[in-house]
Amino acid sequence: MSASFITTVTGEIRAEELGPTLAHEHLYCDLSVDSGKADNRVANVELITDELACFRKAGGHSIVEVTPVGVGRNAGKLREISAASGAQIVSGIAFYDERTYPDWVHRARADEIADYFVSEIEEGTDGVRAGLIGELLSHNSPRANPRSYRLREAERRVFAAAAKAQRRTGVAISTHAALGRAGHAQLDALERSGANLARVIIGHCDAHAHEDIEQDLAYYLPILKRGAYCQFDLIGWSELASDEARSTRIAALARMGFAKKITLATDTCRLSQLHRNGGRGFDYLWTSFLPLLRARGVTEAQIHAMLVEAPRTVLARS
Ligand SMILES: [Zn+2]
């Protein structure tokens, strides 16, 4: 049996080398093309290298960088940041909002888009290969409920392509399911095209929290029961939900035995979120959020499951 490996921007590592991982971040991106906010233009190798020093010091080893094509993805810059900072970086390949798709994607069949994903995973660009598909977006719909949310036609093609590329390569798929509750519809779309849902991460599960935790559990549990991962990747985004609410929900899921199916991150994508600009920085999970989880009874073994085992399991291929 061959050992399992994970593809980083500097080459393959053994899965055991991944270590504590932030599972959804942006180190080099320009989301201003979508948001219109200059704060979303994070394109400075030296600045991010400096910012990652506290992440390494806090105990972080790896970052899953999920900037899609069309909003500033630059695998070569990620390789520079990894080499300079010592952080291992796994780079995603995907497209963002329909408005930011490259022209060819609007005209392409799912099979052609799948070929593109596979070539970025197997050949890469400038010698840098993608290690997963993500973040794979379907449109934000703040008031959507999980039962009525539907993907648009173009999104369905891209999701079908992701499923096909996953079947050919075995990589994980990580989604953007914000700000509504798009996860169930995303899983339906991926499943229809033959994806392995046990290697799918539904992102932004914590984009909002209901007053009644039962309503949130009613969203998470069907995702987990289908074998997919629930990602709490907006930790520290108090404008969307409080970290108290996030930690309560994670603690409840951990008590039900799902720690190995939860991944964590802080979705950094703004200059104002960096320490240099007075923001929380890439060590926030360790300095501010893990203490909240511990206070709610989450054990060290469960934290290890979320920070190390879950990302390793979903990313590793053999
Ligand atoms: Zn993101």
Boltz pocket constraint, residues with backbone or C-beta under 6 A from the ligand:
constraints:
  - pocket:
      binder: B
      contacts: [[A, 24], [A, 25], [A, 26], [A, 66], [A, 135], [A, 267], [A, 269]]
      max_distance: 6.0
